[in-house]
Amino acid sequence: MHSRYVCKEASQSDRFWCGVCAGQRNILITSALPYVNNVPHLGNIIGCVLSADCYARYCRSRGYNCIYVCGTDEYGTATETKALEEGLTCQEICDKYNAIHRDIYQWFDIDFDKFGRTPTWQQTEIAQGIYSVLEDAKQLVEQESQQLYSEAAGKFLADRFVTGTCPKCAYEDARGDQCDQCGNLLAAEDLINPKCKLTGTVPVLRPTKHVYLDLPSLTPQLQAYITSSSHAGGWSSNCVQVTNAWMRDGLKLRCITRDLKWGTPVPRPGYEDKVFYVWFDAPIGYISITANYTHDWKAWWQNPENVDLVQFMGKDNVPFHTVIFPATLLGTRQPWTLMKSISVTEYLNYEGGKFSKSRGVGVFGNDAKDTGIPNVHAQVWRYFLLSNRPETSDTDFKWSDLAAKNNSELLANLGNFVNRSLSFAASRQAPCFLPAYLYDGVIPAGTAEAAQPAIAELNGRVGPLVEQYVAALEKIKLKEGIRLVMAISAAGNKFFQDTTPWVVVKENKEHCGALINACAGLCVLLAALVEPYMPSITRKVLEQLKWAPEDARLSDGLISKAGAVHTIVPEGHHMGQPQVLFRTIPKEEEEALRTQFAGSQADRASGAASTGASAGAAAAGSAQSSASSSKAPGKAKGDKGGGKGKKADARPVDLSLLDLRVGVIRKAERHPDADSLYVEEVDCGEAEPRTVVSGLAKFIPLEAMQGKRVVLVANLKPANMRGVKSQAMVLAATSPDGTRVELVEPPESAAPGERVTADGFEAEPEEQLNPKKKQFEQIQPDLLTNADCLACYKGLPLKCKAGPCKVASIVGGGIK
């Protein structure tokens, strides 16, 4: 029998087992380790730690034996870069930001079993141990390769110390390890026009030796694991798509060492100046953090028959967890616990643009904590993020949505039902014709025969909804779960309104008492159901009811009473004092928040939020007509989008910046050096056709491209893509599940060169977009197809003189 672990949160001292329990569900939960070099924003929080916390709380409430581990990922070039920026040592940077992360997660009510760090002796021991086993199993290969070397800095450059143009999408500020624009993983030496991030100089290639994981030899085992686990664990379609793309393209040797100082040392002669690559090292942090939590860590991590590993992350982390990490563990030929279920989120955008840690744009964890408005407490943030969780497609954070969800859902639905029910039960004031007190905080009996038909109807609604809630949470459908909670609360409000207890009490106090008993029982049930989402609200409701927390867990017994809510609270139970759970966020506070958090964090810190250019961009979505009417005047014909003039900087970032034109593909052929690319000659009404390189080869047959009318973005900066200069970009829509791509097509009668616009955004476009300002990246999230397959910007159809532009069949697809 494993000894029971008593955590510091002593209120639930029987919650945790250090080891695995026979005959129980043992669930090991992880969330992607956040980089320590930055403050997490709302997108990071919902994508990883908050979603995992919600699921872990549900598992604990159901009585499953589970542990939830996370921690800061502290090794690698990201830390070295941040240390250089701030003039601190790597250790000082890690200490500083680890404390910031801890403080933010504590405020958000994230209840880790262990929140650790990667630089520990357990990390070194376990990572080096895995390396040694892989080496003994002949799964590692040493190769000499050409790596970028900075003569000015006097050292080989790790990937993140190199920037340049992405060879896949032509994004000009791609990192050496991954492109933030298209999400593809890269090798630094493949970047076009690379530069050293430390010195700004052009690096040169020099030979160096590194160790590689032999992924090709592991492919059969890995494919068998993916096929089995993706089915058994119910992997989401976006996760399966990304994973299958990696496997379909063929796995290559993957380098696991780097020329760095800050990291786990490589136990190999001649590698004294090298460390493990973060891709190899960081996932092992899950194991080492567990080892810091319990000495019995192998019972969790080397017990695949009895432990389910469930992992949470954003979509950019998928291949590391479905391909690289499992392959690493499979290569050891040891019985590691491999991931069964994975919960992946898309991106949470900010007021029509993108959250950006590097530019400080959006609401960050410390911002949410420091709003200064008591009405917007952590539970409101948790509710908004989880109910708006981007499970299948990108979603948008807007201050107006936060206020609306607080006011119309939390306050008017959940808060209203709980407060009305408990206030009535606690009332001492009786109608004048009744000689006795009303209920005075003592729950009446729920047995009055006259009330049973109405109570039966309520039970008939609530029981099935609770069953659906449990089914949703078992499948990690967190967004669906909270929707069902609010549906149950709405059923309670309808019951209270339809049965009119304030009228019934004048005629029959026992009849009214039974109605109030059912409402009180539903309050207990709601407290249990909402706990994974808003634990502090659960605590407040239970305090008002004087109900023991252990009796409000989602046990089989409580769930069975969901169809009999009038049997949950016994007659004579003494409750506490009701209090308001939520308060209104008035319009002026909503506007104050939007203004307070406009611009970047740097702008806000310097007091420039009211005049920062980003503030205008954030507000553009709510002022389209006034913004569009002010764009054209004062713009000189020769002004370029990258100009430094005040008028160019003040212009809102919206569709009118784009020079969208009708084009006709006169000729399309495969790129001579890239199987995934087409090279097209496109007539867009100019003297000569434009050459366009597009990544459509995997989705649209070559013959289907010939003669197609398309929509071009004609004012992008030309980019060299695998030796071919691309002079524009073709717009296409991707289905929400990522499996289909369709061209955005103008009407057949549209002439080449016709301008494509949307109502209210007809101002003169920029002559050329400035890639450093990432204007297209800010506009793109609002380009979507609607229910009629029309291509739209902010819901407005894209159209030319001949009519609207559309796709063949994709609904709700993002346009890129």
RODONU-831562 format. One line per 5 residues: their letters; for each residue x, y, z of C-alpha. Coordinates in steps of 0.25 Angstrom, whole numbers, plus 5000, padded with zeros to 4 digits. Each point is the difference from the previous one (the first is absolute). Last residue first. Layout:
a> X/Y/Z | ...
REM end
This chain:
kiggg> 4981/5133/4819 | 4985/4999/5002 | 4995/4993/5012 | 4988/4990/4997 | 4986/5002/5007
visav> 4993/4993/4988 | 5009/4993/4989 | 4992/4996/4988 | 5004/5006/4987 | 5006/5013/5004
kcpga> 4995/5014/4998 | 5002/5014/4995 | 4988/5010/4999 | 4996/5007/4987 | 5005/5005/4986
kcklp> 5005/5013/5006 | 5008/4993/5010 | 4996/4994/5013 | 5005/4995/5014 | 4988/4998/5008
lgkyc> 4999/5007/5014 | 5000/4991/5012 | 5013/5006/5006 | 5006/4998/4986 | 4992/4990/4992
alcda> 5002/4989/4989 | 4986/4995/4997 | 4998/4985/5003 | 4985/5003/5003 | 5002/4996/5015
ntlld> 5012/5010/5000 | 5015/4999/4996 | 5010/5007/5008 | 5010/5012/5000 | 5000/5006/5014
pqiqe> 5012/4992/5004 | 5008/5005/4988 | 5000/5015/5003 | 5010/5000/5011 | 5009/4990/4992
fqkkk> 4999/5009/4988 | 5005/5012/5008 | 5012/4993/5005 | 5007/5013/5003 | 5014/4994/4996
pnlqe> 4993/4995/4987 | 4997/5015/4995 | 4989/4999/4990 | 5003/5006/4986 | 4992/5011/4993
epeae> 4990/5000/5012 | 4986/4999/4996 | 4991/5012/4996 | 4987/5000/5008 | 4989/4990/4997
fgdat> 4998/4994/5014 | 4986/5004/5003 | 4994/4989/4992 | 5010/4990/4997 | 5011/5000/4989
vregp> 5005/4993/4987 | 5006/5009/4990 | 4999/4995/4985 | 5013/4996/4994 | 4995/4989/4992
aasep> 4986/5002/4996 | 4989/4994/5008 | 4990/4992/4991 | 5003/4987/5006 | 4996/5005/5014
pevle> 5012/5001/5010 | 5006/4987/5006 | 5006/4998/5014 | 5008/4987/4997 | 4996/4988/5009
vrtgd> 5008/4992/5011 | 4996/4988/5006 | 5004/4991/5012 | 5003/5011/5010 | 4988/4997/5009
pstaa> 4995/5014/4999 | 5001/5000/4985 | 5011/5008/4994 | 4996/5012/4991 | 5009/5004/4988
lvmaq> 5006/5014/4996 | 5012/5000/4990 | 5012/5008/5004 | 5008/5010/4992 | 5013/5002/4993
skvgr> 5007/4987/5003 | 5015/4999/4997 | 5004/4986/4997 | 5013/4994/5006 | 4993/4992/5011
mnapk> 4991/5012/5003 | 5006/5014/4998 | 4990/5010/5005 | 4993/5012/4993 | 4995/5010/5011
lnavl> 4985/4998/5000 | 4992/5010/4992 | 4992/4990/4991 | 4992/4992/5009 | 4994/4992/4989
vvrkg> 4985/4994/4999 | 4999/4989/4990 | 4994/4997/4986 | 5004/4986/4996 | 5006/4997/4987
qmael> 5009/4988/5004 | 4999/4998/5015 | 4991/4987/4999 | 5010/4994/4991 | 5011/5001/5011
pifka> 4991/4993/5010 | 4996/5008/5013 | 5004/4996/5014 | 5015/4995/5001 | 5004/5010/4989
lgsvv> 4994/5012/5006 | 5012/5007/5006 | 5001/5012/4990 | 5010/5006/4992 | 4995/5012/4991
trpea> 5007/5005/4988 | 4992/5013/4995 | 4995/5001/4985 | 5006/5011/4992 | 4993/5013/4996
egcdv> 4991/5000/5012 | 4986/4995/5001 | 5002/4990/5010 | 5005/4988/4991 | 5006/4990/5009
eevyl> 5012/4991/4996 | 5000/4989/5011 | 5011/4992/5007 | 4994/4989/5009 | 5006/4996/5013
sdadp> 5000/4987/5009 | 5010/4992/4991 | 5010/5011/5002 | 5012/5002/4991 | 4995/5001/4985
hreak> 4987/5006/5005 | 4988/4993/4994 | 4993/5007/4988 | 4989/5010/4998 | 4997/5008/4988
rivgv> 4990/5011/4996 | 4995/5001/5015 | 4990/5012/4999 | 5000/5011/5010 | 4990/5009/5007
rldll> 5007/5010/5010 | 5002/5002/5014 | 5009/5012/5004 | 4999/4999/5015 | 5000/5012/5009
sldvp> 4985/5001/4999 | 4999/4987/5007 | 5003/5006/5014 | 5012/5005/5007 | 4996/5014/5004
radak> 5008/5012/4994 | 5008/5008/5011 | 5013/4994/4995 | 4998/5004/4986 | 4996/5014/5004
kgkgg> 5011/5002/5009 | 5011/4998/4989 | 5009/4988/5002 | 4997/4993/4987 | 4999/4985/4999
gkdgk> 4986/5001/4993 | 5006/5008/4989 | 4996/5015/4997 | 5001/5003/4986 | 4985/5004/4998
akgpa> 5000/5009/5012 | 4990/4995/5011 | 4994/5013/5006 | 4986/4995/4998 | 4998/4985/4997
ksssa> 4999/4995/5014 | 4990/5009/5008 | 4988/4993/4994 | 5005/4986/5003 | 5002/5003/5015
ssqas> 4986/5007/5002 | 4993/4988/4993 | 5008/4989/5007 | 4999/5005/5014 | 4998/4988/5009
gaaaa> 5011/4991/4993 | 5010/5012/4999 | 5001/5001/5015 | 5011/4990/5001 | 5007/5006/4989
gasag> 4999/5014/5005 | 5006/4996/5013 | 5011/4993/4993 | 5004/5014/4995 | 5003/5005/5014
tsaag> 4993/5013/5004 | 4991/4996/5012 | 5009/4988/5004 | 5012/5009/5001 | 5002/5000/5015
sarda> 5014/4994/5000 | 4996/4987/5005 | 4988/5000/4991 | 5008/5002/4988 | 5010/4989/5004
qsgaf> 4989/4990/5003 | 4995/5003/4985 | 4988/5008/4995 | 4987/5000/5007 | 4999/4994/5014
qtrla> 4994/5012/5007 | 4992/5005/4989 | 4992/4986/4999 | 4999/5000/5015 | 4994/5014/5001
eeeek> 4991/4996/4989 | 4995/4988/5007 | 4999/5009/5013 | 4992/5010/4993 | 4990/4989/4994
pitrf> 4997/4995/5014 | 5006/4987/5005 | 4989/4995/5009 | 5003/4992/5013 | 5001/4985/5003
lvqpq> 4998/4991/5012 | 4991/5008/5008 | 4999/4995/5014 | 4991/4990/5007 | 5002/4998/5015
gmhhg> 5002/4986/5005 | 4991/4988/4999 | 4994/4991/5011 | 4995/4986/4995 | 4986/4997/5005
epvit> 4996/4992/4989 | 5011/4993/4993 | 5007/5006/4988 | 5002/4991/4988 | 4986/4993/4999
hvaga> 4993/5012/4993 | 5011/4999/4989 | 4994/4986/4995 | 5006/4998/4986 | 5013/5006/5004
ksilg> 4999/4990/5012 | 5008/4990/4992 | 5011/5010/4998 | 5001/5002/5015 | 5002/4985/5003
dslra> 5010/4998/4988 | 5008/5010/5007 | 5002/5014/4994 | 5005/5006/5012 | 4990/5009/5009
depaw> 5000/4991/5012 | 5015/5002/5002 | 4998/5015/5000 | 4991/5000/5012 | 4987/5008/4998
klqel> 4998/5013/5008 | 4991/5004/4989 | 5007/5014/4999 | 5013/4994/5002 | 4997/4990/4989
vkrti> 4997/5011/4990 | 5012/5007/5004 | 5009/4988/4998 | 4994/4997/4987 | 5002/5014/4995
spmyp> 5015/4998/5004 | 5001/4988/4992 | 4995/5006/4987 | 5002/4990/4988 | 5003/4987/5007
evlaa> 4990/5004/5011 | 4988/5003/4991 | 4994/4987/5001 | 5001/4998/5015 | 4995/5014/5003
llvcl> 4989/4997/4990 | 4995/4988/5007 | 5000/5007/5014 | 4992/5011/4993 | 4991/4990/4994
gacan> 4997/4994/5014 | 4997/5014/5005 | 4990/5002/4988 | 4993/4987/5003 | 4999/5004/5015
ilagc> 4994/5013/4996 | 4989/4993/4992 | 4997/4991/5011 | 4999/5012/5010 | 4990/5006/4990
hekne> 4991/4988/5001 | 5002/5000/5015 | 4997/5015/5002 | 4986/4999/4992 | 4992/5012/4996
kvvvw> 5009/5012/5002 | 5012/4991/4998 | 4995/4997/4986 | 5002/5015/4995 | 5014/5002/5004
pttdq> 5003/4986/4996 | 4996/5003/4985 | 5001/4986/4994 | 5003/5006/4986 | 5011/5009/5004
ffkng> 5007/4991/5010 | 5000/4989/4990 | 5004/5009/4989 | 5012/5004/5008 | 5004/4986/5003
aasia> 4999/4996/4986 | 5010/5012/4997 | 5009/4994/5010 | 5000/4987/4993 | 5003/5006/4987
mvlri> 5011/5008/5006 | 5006/4987/5005 | 4998/4994/4986 | 5008/5012/4993 | 5011/4998/5011
geklk> 5001/4985/4995 | 5000/5003/4985 | 5012/5009/5002 | 5007/4990/5008 | 4999/4989/4990
ikela> 5010/4991/5007 | 4994/4987/4995 | 4996/4997/5015 | 4996/5014/5001 | 4990/4999/4989
avyqe> 4994/4987/5005 | 4999/5005/5014 | 4993/5013/4995 | 4990/4991/4991 | 4996/4992/5013
vlpgv> 4998/5013/5007 | 4991/5005/4989 | 4992/4987/5000 | 4997/5002/5015 | 4997/5015/4999
rgnle> 4988/5000/4991 | 4992/4988/5006 | 5004/5005/5014 | 4993/5013/4997 | 4988/4994/4994
aiapq> 4999/4991/5013 | 5001/5012/5008 | 4988/5006/4993 | 4992/4988/5002 | 5005/4998/5014
aaeat> 4996/5013/5006 | 4985/4997/5004 | 5005/4987/5007 | 5009/5008/5010 | 5013/4991/5002
gapiv> 5011/5010/4999 | 5001/5003/5015 | 5005/5014/5004 | 5014/5005/5000 | 5002/5008/5013
gdyly> 5006/5014/4997 | 4988/5008/5006 | 4989/4992/4993 | 4989/5010/5000 | 4998/5005/5015
aplfc> 4986/4996/5006 | 4987/5008/5000 | 4997/4999/4985 | 4990/5011/4996 | 5011/5011/4999
paqrs> 5009/4992/4990 | 5012/4995/5007 | 5014/5007/5002 | 5010/4990/5005 | 5006/4997/4986
aafsl> 5011/4990/4999 | 4993/4991/4991 | 4996/5012/4991 | 5014/5005/5000 | 5005/4986/4996
srnvf> 4992/4999/4988 | 5001/5014/4995 | 5015/5001/5002 | 5003/4986/4994 | 4991/5003/4988
nglna> 5005/5014/4997 | 5014/4996/5001 | 4999/4989/4990 | 4991/5008/4990 | 5000/5015/5000
llesn> 5014/5001/5007 | 5008/4989/4994 | 4993/5000/4986 | 4995/5014/4996 | 5009/5009/5009
nkaal> 5013/4992/5000 | 4999/4994/4986 | 4997/5014/4995 | 5011/5007/5007 | 5010/4990/4995
dswkf> 4994/5001/4986 | 5001/5015/4999 | 5015/4999/5005 | 5003/4991/4988 | 5008/4987/4999
dtdst> 4999/4993/4987 | 4999/4985/4996 | 5008/4992/4991 | 4994/4987/4996 | 4997/4986/5006
eprns> 5002/5001/5015 | 5002/5015/5001 | 4995/5001/5015 | 4989/5011/5000 | 4993/4994/5012
llfyr> 5013/4996/5006 | 5006/5014/4998 | 4988/5008/5005 | 4997/4991/5012 | 5015/5001/5005
wvqah> 5000/5015/4998 | 4987/5001/5008 | 5006/4991/5011 | 5013/5009/5001 | 4992/5013/5003
vnpig> 4995/5010/4991 | 4990/5007/5009 | 5011/5005/5009 | 5006/5009/4989 | 5015/5003/5002
tdkad> 5003/4992/4987 | 5012/4995/5007 | 4998/4985/5000 | 4996/5000/4985 | 5012/5008/4997
ngfvg> 5009/4991/5008 | 4995/4988/4991 | 5002/5008/4987 | 4989/5007/4992 | 5004/5003/4986
vgrsk> 5012/5006/4993 | 5014/4999/5007 | 5007/5000/4987 | 5008/4987/5002 | 4989/4994/5008
sfkgg> 4990/5002/4989 | 4985/4998/5000 | 4995/5001/4986 | 4990/5010/4994 | 4985/5001/5000
eynly> 4998/5005/5015 | 5011/4989/5004 | 5001/4986/4994 | 4999/4987/5007 | 5007/4990/4992
etvsi> 4996/4985/4998 | 4999/4991/5012 | 5005/4986/5001 | 4996/4989/5010 | 5008/4987/4999
skmlt> 4996/4987/5005 | 5008/4987/5001 | 5014/5005/5002 | 5010/4990/5002 | 5004/4993/5014
wpqrt> 5013/4995/4998 | 5003/4985/4999 | 5015/5000/4996 | 5004/4998/4985 | 5008/5013/5001
gllta> 4996/5004/4986 | 4985/5000/5004 | 5003/5011/5010 | 5007/5009/4990 | 4989/4997/4989
pfivt> 4989/5004/5010 | 5007/5013/5002 | 5003/5003/4986 | 4986/4996/4993 | 4988/5003/5008
hfpvn> 5005/5009/5011 | 5010/5008/4992 | 4991/5000/4987 | 4989/5006/5008 | 5007/5013/5006
dkgmf> 4995/5010/4990 | 4985/4995/5003 | 5000/5005/5014 | 5002/4990/5011 | 4994/4990/5010
qvldv> 5004/4986/5003 | 4993/4988/5005 | 5008/4988/5005 | 4991/4988/5004 | 5007/4991/5010
nepnq> 4998/4985/5003 | 5005/4993/4988 | 5010/5010/4996 | 5008/5000/5013 | 5013/5006/4998
wwakw> 4997/5015/5003 | 4990/4999/5011 | 5006/4989/5009 | 5014/5005/4995 | 4997/5013/5008
dhtyn> 5000/4993/5013 | 5009/5010/5006 | 4989/5010/4999 | 4999/5014/4996 | 5014/5003/4995
atisi> 4999/4987/4992 | 4987/5006/4994 | 5008/5012/4996 | 5011/4991/4994 | 4990/4992/4992
ygipa> 4993/5013/4994 | 5014/5006/4998 | 5003/4988/4990 | 4991/5008/4991 | 5010/5012/5001
dfwvy> 5013/4992/4997 | 4998/4995/4986 | 4994/5012/4994 | 5009/5009/5009 | 5012/4994/4993
fvkde> 5009/4993/5010 | 5013/5008/5003 | 5013/5002/4994 | 5014/5006/5004 | 5004/4987/5007
ygprp> 4996/4992/4988 | 5014/4994/4997 | 4997/4987/5008 | 4985/4998/5002 | 4991/5002/5012
vptgw> 4993/5013/4993 | 4998/5010/5011 | 4985/5005/5003 | 4999/5015/4996 | 5006/5014/5000
kldrt> 5014/4998/4993 | 4996/4999/4986 | 5004/4993/4987 | 4988/4991/4999 | 4997/4985/5001
icrlk> 4987/4992/4996 | 5001/5001/4985 | 4988/4993/4993 | 5003/4989/4989 | 4989/5001/4990
lgdrm> 4985/4996/5001 | 4992/4998/4987 | 4991/5010/4994 | 4988/4991/5004 | 5004/4999/5014
wantv> 5001/5015/5002 | 4987/5003/4993 | 4993/4989/5008 | 5004/5007/5013 | 4995/5013/4995
qvcns> 4987/4994/4996 | 4998/4991/5012 | 5002/5013/5009 | 4990/5008/4992 | 4990/4988/5000
swgga> 5000/4999/5015 | 5006/4987/5006 | 4990/4991/5006 | 5009/4992/5009 | 4997/4986/4995
hssst> 5000/5005/4985 | 5012/5009/5001 | 5007/4990/5009 | 5000/4988/4990 | 5003/5007/4987
iyaql> 5011/5009/5007 | 5006/4988/5007 | 5001/4992/4988 | 5006/5011/4992 | 5011/5002/5011
qptls> 5004/4986/5000 | 5001/5000/4984 | 5007/5013/5000 | 5011/4997/5010 | 5010/4997/4990
pldly> 4997/5014/4993 | 5001/5007/5013 | 5014/4997/5003 | 5003/5011/5011 | 5012/5009/4996
vhktp> 5013/5003/5007 | 5008/5012/4995 | 5013/5003/4994 | 5004/5014/4994 | 5004/5005/4986
rlvpv> 4999/5015/4997 | 4990/5008/4993 | 5001/5015/5001 | 4992/5010/5007 | 4996/5014/4995
tgtlk> 5001/5011/5010 | 4989/5005/5009 | 5008/4997/5012 | 4992/4992/5010 | 4989/4996/4990
ckpni> 5009/4995/4990 | 4994/5002/4986 | 4995/4990/4990 | 4996/5005/4986 | 4991/4988/4997
ldeaa> 4999/4990/5011 | 5004/4986/4997 | 5012/5001/5009 | 4992/5002/5012 | 4992/4987/4998
llngc> 4985/5002/5000 | 4987/4995/5007 | 4988/5006/4993 | 4990/5009/5007 | 4996/5008/4988
qdcqd> 5003/5014/5006 | 5008/4997/5013 | 5010/4992/4992 | 5008/4990/5008 | 5014/4997/5004
grade> 5008/5011/4993 | 4990/5010/5003 | 4992/5006/4989 | 4999/5016/4998 | 4999/5001/4985
yackp> 4988/4991/4998 | 5002/4993/4986 | 4990/4989/5003 | 5009/4987/4999 | 5014/5006/4999
ctgtv> 4998/5009/5012 | 5008/5012/4999 | 5011/5003/5010 | 5003/4999/5015 | 5011/4993/5007
frdal> 5003/4999/5015 | 4988/4991/5002 | 5006/4989/4992 | 5013/5000/5009 | 5011/5007/4994
fkgaa> 5014/4995/5000 | 5010/5009/5007 | 5010/5012/4998 | 4989/5011/5002 | 5005/5007/4987
esylq> 5004/4988/4993 | 4986/4995/5002 | 4999/4985/4996 | 4988/4994/4993 | 5001/4985/5000
qseqe> 5005/4990/4989 | 4998/4986/5005 | 5009/4988/5005 | 4991/4989/5005 | 4999/4991/5012
vlqka> 4988/4990/5000 | 4991/4996/5012 | 4991/4988/5000 | 5011/4990/5002 | 4993/4994/5012
delvs> 5012/5004/5009 | 4999/5014/4995 | 4985/5001/5003 | 5003/4994/5014 | 5010/5011/5002
yigqa> 4991/5011/4995 | 4989/4995/5009 | 5010/5000/5012 | 5005/5014/4997 | 4986/5005/5000
ietqq> 4996/4993/5013 | 5013/5005/5007 | 5000/5014/4995 | 4985/5002/5003 | 5001/4994/5014
wtptr> 5012/5009/5003 | 4991/5012/4997 | 5000/5011/4989 | 4986/4996/4994 | 4991/5007/5010
gfkdf> 4988/4996/5009 | 4985/5002/5002 | 4995/4988/5007 | 4986/4995/5004 | 4996/5013/4992
didfw> 4988/5007/5004 | 4998/5012/4991 | 4992/5010/5007 | 5003/5011/4990 | 5007/5008/5011
qyidr> 5009/4988/5003 | 5003/4999/4985 | 5004/5014/4999 | 5009/5000/5013 | 5007/4987/4995
hiany> 5003/5006/4986 | 5006/5012/5006 | 5008/4992/5010 | 5005/4991/4988 | 5003/5013/4993
kdcie> 5010/5006/5010 | 5007/4987/5003 | 5002/4996/4986 | 5005/5014/4996 | 5010/5000/5012
qctlg> 5005/4986/4996 | 5002/5004/4986 | 5008/5012/5004 | 4995/5014/4999 | 5002/5011/4991
eelak> 4985/5001/4996 | 5001/4997/4985 | 5012/4990/5002 | 4992/4992/5010 | 4988/5000/4991
tetat> 5009/4994/4988 | 5006/4990/5010 | 4987/4995/5005 | 4994/4999/4985 | 5013/4993/4997
gyedt> 4998/4988/5008 | 4996/4996/5015 | 4989/5005/5009 | 4987/4993/4996 | 4991/5004/5012
gcvyi> 4992/4990/5007 | 4988/4990/4999 | 4994/4988/5007 | 4986/4996/5003 | 4998/4987/5007
cnygr> 4989/4990/5000 | 4993/4989/5008 | 4985/5002/4995 | 4990/5004/5010 | 4991/5007/4991
srcyr> 5003/5013/5006 | 5015/4997/4998 | 4997/4998/4985 | 4992/5013/4999 | 5011/5008/5007
aycda> 5011/4994/4990 | 4991/5003/4988 | 4999/5015/5004 | 5014/5001/5004 | 5004/4994/4986
slvcg> 4992/5011/4993 | 5006/5011/5009 | 5015/4995/4999 | 5000/4998/4985 | 4993/5007/4989
iingl> 4992/5009/5009 | 5012/5006/5007 | 5008/5001/4987 | 4989/5008/4993 | 4998/5009/5013
hpvnn> 5014/5004/5000 | 5012/4994/5007 | 5011/5009/5004 | 5013/4997/4993 | 5014/4992/5001
vypla> 4995/4988/5008 | 4994/4993/4988 | 4987/4993/5004 | 5001/4985/5002 | 4988/4994/4993
stili> 4989/4995/5009 | 5001/4987/5007 | 4990/4990/5006 | 5003/4986/5005 | 4987/4992/5002
nrqga> 4999/4988/5008 | 4986/4994/4999 | 4998/4991/5012 | 5002/4985/5002 | 5014/5001/5004
cvgcw> 5004/5013/5005 | 5013/5007/4994 | 5009/5007/5009 | 5000/5013/5008 | 4986/5000/5003
frdsq> 4993/5013/5001 | 4986/5005/5004 | 5000/4995/5015 | 5005/5013/5005 | 4990/5009/4993
saekc> 4999/5012/5009 | 5015/4997/5002 | 5005/5008/4988 | 5014/4996/5004 | 4999/4987/4994
vyrsh> 4998/4987/5008 | 5006/4988/4992 | 4994/4986/5003 | 5010/4989/5001 | 4999/4989/4989
m> 4994/4987/5004
REM end
